[in-house]
C-alpha cells in the first residue's frame, strides 16, 4: 500500500474544503495575466468543460500537499503533459502576447494566485495565524510553483517580499474581450452537470466578490455595497460551518480528488 510522502505544514491546511471558496477567484486572477489568459483561451474549452481547470488545480494541490509519492509523480506527469502544447509566439496582429505554460514567471503567478486566494479565505474564516506559522505556510506554498518547474529562487523569500511582488504583478494584469469571454464561459458553466449549474450562482457571486476591485472592473463585473454585505454573511456561515462540521466531512473533496487521481 502506498504511504503518504513526508509533507510540510501545507498538509494540515490544504484539506479544508472551505478554501474552495477562493478557487474561482484564483482562476480569474490567473486569466487576467495576459500570458496565462490567452494560453487558456487558445488551449482550453471552458464552454464544454467549465470545471476542467478547477478540477486539475485541486487534484494538483491535494496530491502535492497530502498525496503519496506515487500520486505526486502522477500529477506532475499529467500537468507537464497538459502544459507541453500550450505555447505560441506573439500574434502579428497584436491579438495575443507570446505565452508558454512552462514560462517560470507565469508559473510563479499561478502559484501566487493560489496562495493569495487561500489566505483571503484563511483570514476571513479561521483564527489569525501567528507570524512563524504564517511564514512557514507561505514558504510551503512555493511547492505549487516549483513542482511545475519554477526555479525556487523566484518565489519571494518572505510574505513582505511577496506583497511587493503581488503589487508589481497586479499592475500588469489586463483583461481583453477574449479573456472576458473565457471568464463568462467559466462562470456560466452552461454545459456542466445539473448539480454544478445549481451551485454556480453562489460560486460566481463569491468569486466575483473576492476579486480585487480593479480586477473586477477589468472583467466588467459590478458589486454593490449590498452585495458586499451578502458576501460577508456567506463568509460568516463558512466560519460557522468550519466550527461545527467534523473533519471527515470538511476533507471530503481532498479524498475524492485523490481517489479520482488513482482511478477509483
C-alpha positions as CSV (number, residue, x, y, z in Angstrom):
1,X,0.0,0.0,0.0
2,X,1.4,3.4,-0.9
3,X,2.2,5.6,2.1
4,X,1.8,9.4,2.1
5,X,5.1,11.1,1.4
6,X,6.5,13.4,4.1
7,X,4.8,16.8,3.8
8,X,5.1,20.2,5.4
9,X,2.6,22.4,7.1
10,X,0.6,22.7,3.9
11,X,-0.7,19.2,4.6
12,X,-2.5,20.5,7.6
13,X,-4.3,23.3,5.9
14,X,-4.9,22.3,2.3
15,X,-7.6,19.6,3.1
16,X,-10.0,22.2,4.5
17,X,-12.7,22.4,1.8
18,X,-13.7,25.9,2.7
19,X,-10.6,27.0,0.7
20,X,-12.7,26.1,-2.4
21,X,-14.5,29.4,-1.9
22,X,-11.3,31.0,-3.2
23,X,-10.9,28.7,-6.2
24,X,-12.8,30.8,-8.7
25,X,-11.0,34.0,-7.6
26,X,-7.7,32.3,-8.2
27,X,-8.6,31.2,-11.7
28,X,-10.0,34.7,-12.6
29,X,-6.8,36.3,-11.4
30,X,-4.7,33.8,-13.4
31,X,-6.7,34.5,-16.5
32,X,-6.1,38.3,-16.0
33,X,-2.3,37.8,-16.6
34,X,-2.2,38.0,-20.4
35,X,0.2,35.1,-20.9
36,X,-2.0,32.8,-18.9
37,X,-5.3,34.1,-20.1
38,X,-4.5,33.7,-23.8
39,X,-2.8,30.4,-23.3
40,X,-6.0,29.1,-21.6
41,X,-8.2,30.8,-24.2
42,X,-6.4,29.0,-27.1
43,X,-5.9,25.6,-25.5
44,X,-8.8,25.1,-23.2
45,X,-12.6,24.8,-23.7
46,X,-14.5,26.2,-20.8
47,X,-17.7,26.0,-22.8
48,X,-17.7,22.2,-22.9
49,X,-15.6,21.6,-19.8
50,X,-16.1,24.6,-17.4
51,X,-14.6,22.8,-14.4
52,X,-11.6,21.3,-16.2
53,X,-9.1,23.8,-14.9
54,X,-10.5,23.8,-11.3
55,X,-10.5,20.0,-11.2
56,X,-6.9,19.9,-12.4
57,X,-5.8,22.6,-9.9
58,X,-7.5,20.8,-7.0
59,X,-6.0,17.5,-7.9
60,X,-2.6,19.1,-8.2
61,X,-2.9,20.8,-4.8
62,X,-4.2,17.8,-2.9
63,X,-1.6,15.4,-4.4
64,X,1.3,17.7,-3.6
65,X,0.0,18.5,-0.1
66,X,-1.4,15.2,1.1
67,X,-0.7,12.6,-1.6
68,X,1.7,9.7,-1.8
69,X,5.0,9.8,-3.7
70,X,3.3,7.9,-6.5
71,X,0.3,10.3,-6.6
72,X,2.7,13.3,-6.7
73,X,4.6,11.8,-9.5
74,X,1.4,11.0,-11.4
75,X,0.0,14.5,-11.1
76,X,3.3,16.1,-12.1
77,X,3.3,13.9,-15.3
78,X,-0.3,14.9,-16.0
79,X,0.4,18.6,-15.6
80,X,3.6,18.6,-17.6
81,X,1.9,16.7,-20.5
82,X,-1.0,19.1,-20.5
83,X,1.3,22.1,-20.5
84,X,3.6,20.9,-23.3
85,X,1.5,22.2,-26.2
86,X,0.4,25.4,-24.5
87,X,2.8,27.9,-26.2
88,X,2.8,30.3,-29.1
89,X,4.7,33.4,-30.3
90,X,3.1,36.8,-30.1
91,X,0.4,37.2,-32.7
92,X,1.5,39.6,-35.6
93,X,-1.9,41.3,-35.4
94,X,-1.4,42.0,-31.7
95,X,-4.3,39.9,-30.7
96,X,-2.3,38.0,-28.1
97,X,1.1,38.1,-26.5
98,X,3.7,35.3,-26.6
99,X,2.9,32.7,-24.0
100,X,4.1,29.3,-22.7
101,X,2.7,27.2,-19.9
102,X,6.3,26.4,-19.0
103,X,7.3,30.1,-18.5
104,X,8.6,30.2,-14.9
105,X,7.2,33.7,-14.4
106,X,3.7,32.6,-15.4
107,X,4.1,29.5,-13.1
108,X,5.0,31.9,-10.3
109,X,1.9,33.9,-11.0
110,X,-0.4,30.8,-10.9
111,X,1.1,29.7,-7.6
112,X,0.9,33.2,-6.2
113,X,-2.9,33.4,-7.0
114,X,-3.4,30.1,-5.2
115,X,-1.6,31.3,-2.2
116,X,-3.2,34.7,-2.1
117,X,-6.7,33.4,-2.6
118,X,-6.2,30.8,0.1
119,X,-5.0,33.5,2.5
120,X,-8.1,35.6,1.7
121,X,-10.2,32.6,2.9
122,X,-7.9,31.9,5.8
123,X,-8.2,35.4,7.2
124,X,-12.0,35.5,6.7
125,X,-12.8,32.1,8.2
126,X,-10.1,30.9,10.6
127,X,-8.4,32.4,13.6
128,X,-5.3,34.5,12.8
129,X,-2.1,32.7,12.3
130,X,0.9,33.6,14.4
131,X,3.8,35.1,12.4
132,X,6.0,32.0,12.5
133,X,3.2,29.7,11.3
134,X,2.1,32.2,8.6
135,X,5.7,32.4,7.3
136,X,6.1,28.6,7.3
137,X,2.9,28.1,5.5
138,X,3.9,30.8,3.0
139,X,7.2,29.1,2.3
140,X,5.4,25.7,1.8
141,X,3.2,27.2,-0.9
142,X,6.3,27.7,-3.1
143,X,5.9,24.0,-3.8
144,X,2.9,24.7,-6.0
145,X,5.2,26.5,-8.3
146,X,8.5,24.5,-8.0
147,X,6.7,21.3,-8.8
148,X,5.7,22.8,-12.1
149,X,9.3,23.6,-12.9
150,X,9.5,27.1,-11.5
151,X,13.0,27.8,-10.0
152,X,12.8,28.0,-6.2
153,X,14.6,31.4,-6.1
154,X,11.7,33.0,-8.0
155,X,9.3,32.6,-5.0
156,X,9.7,35.7,-2.9
157,X,11.6,35.0,0.3
158,X,9.1,36.3,2.8
159,X,5.5,37.5,3.0
160,X,6.7,41.1,2.9
161,X,8.6,40.3,-0.3
162,X,5.5,38.6,-1.7
163,X,3.4,41.7,-1.1
164,X,5.9,43.7,-3.2
165,X,5.8,41.1,-6.0
166,X,2.0,40.9,-5.8
167,X,1.6,44.7,-6.3
168,X,4.1,44.7,-9.2
169,X,2.5,41.7,-10.9
170,X,-1.1,43.0,-10.4
171,X,-0.1,46.2,-12.3
172,X,0.5,44.0,-15.4
173,X,-3.0,42.4,-15.4
174,X,-5.2,43.1,-18.4
175,X,-8.5,41.6,-19.5
176,X,-9.5,41.8,-23.2
177,X,-12.6,40.6,-24.9
178,X,-11.3,37.1,-25.5
179,X,-10.3,36.6,-21.8
180,X,-13.6,38.1,-20.7
181,X,-15.4,35.6,-22.9
182,X,-13.5,32.7,-21.3
183,X,-14.4,34.0,-17.8
184,X,-18.0,34.2,-18.8
185,X,-18.0,30.6,-20.0
186,X,-16.4,29.5,-16.8
187,X,-18.9,31.3,-14.5
188,X,-22.0,30.3,-16.5
189,X,-21.0,26.6,-16.8
190,X,-23.8,26.1,-19.4
191,X,-22.8,22.5,-20.2
192,X,-21.9,21.4,-16.7
193,X,-23.8,18.7,-14.8
194,X,-27.1,19.9,-13.2
195,X,-25.7,20.0,-9.7
196,X,-22.9,22.2,-10.8
197,X,-25.3,24.6,-12.6
198,X,-27.4,24.8,-9.4
199,X,-24.4,25.9,-7.2
200,X,-22.8,28.1,-9.9
201,X,-24.8,31.3,-8.9
202,X,-23.2,31.1,-5.4
203,X,-19.7,30.2,-6.8
204,X,-20.0,33.1,-9.3
205,X,-21.1,35.5,-6.6
206,X,-18.3,34.6,-4.2
207,X,-15.6,34.5,-7.0
208,X,-16.6,38.0,-8.2
209,X,-16.9,39.4,-4.7
210,X,-13.5,38.2,-3.6
211,X,-11.7,39.8,-6.5
212,X,-9.7,43.0,-6.0
213,X,-11.8,45.9,-7.1
214,X,-9.6,46.9,-10.1
215,X,-9.6,43.3,-11.5
216,X,-13.4,43.1,-11.0
217,X,-13.7,46.3,-13.0
218,X,-11.5,44.8,-15.8
219,X,-13.9,42.0,-16.2
220,X,-16.9,44.3,-16.2
221,X,-18.4,42.9,-13.0
222,X,-20.4,45.1,-10.7
223,X,-20.5,44.5,-7.0
224,X,-22.6,46.9,-4.8
225,X,-22.4,47.5,-1.1
226,X,-25.5,45.4,-0.7
227,X,-23.7,42.5,-2.4
228,X,-20.7,43.1,-0.2
229,X,-22.8,42.7,2.9
230,X,-24.3,39.5,1.5
231,X,-20.7,38.2,0.8
232,X,-19.8,38.9,4.4
233,X,-22.8,36.9,5.5
234,X,-21.7,33.9,3.4
235,X,-18.3,34.1,5.0
236,X,-19.8,34.1,8.4
237,X,-21.7,31.0,7.5
238,X,-18.5,29.4,6.3
239,X,-16.9,30.2,9.7
240,X,-19.7,28.5,11.5
241,X,-19.6,25.5,9.2
242,X,-15.8,25.0,9.9
243,X,-16.6,25.0,13.6
244,X,-19.5,22.5,13.6
245,X,-18.7,20.1,10.7
246,X,-16.5,17.1,11.5
247,X,-13.1,16.9,9.8
248,X,-14.3,13.8,7.8
249,X,-16.9,16.0,6.0
250,X,-14.6,19.0,5.7
251,X,-11.9,16.9,4.0
252,X,-14.3,15.0,1.6
253,X,-13.1,16.9,-1.5
254,X,-9.5,16.0,-0.9
255,X,-10.3,12.3,-0.5
256,X,-12.5,12.5,-3.6
257,X,-9.8,14.0,-5.8
258,X,-7.0,11.7,-4.6
259,X,-9.2,8.7,-5.3
260,X,-10.0,10.1,-8.7
261,X,-6.3,10.5,-9.4
262,X,-5.9,6.8,-8.6
263,X,-8.7,5.9,-11.0
264,X,-11.0,4.8,-8.1
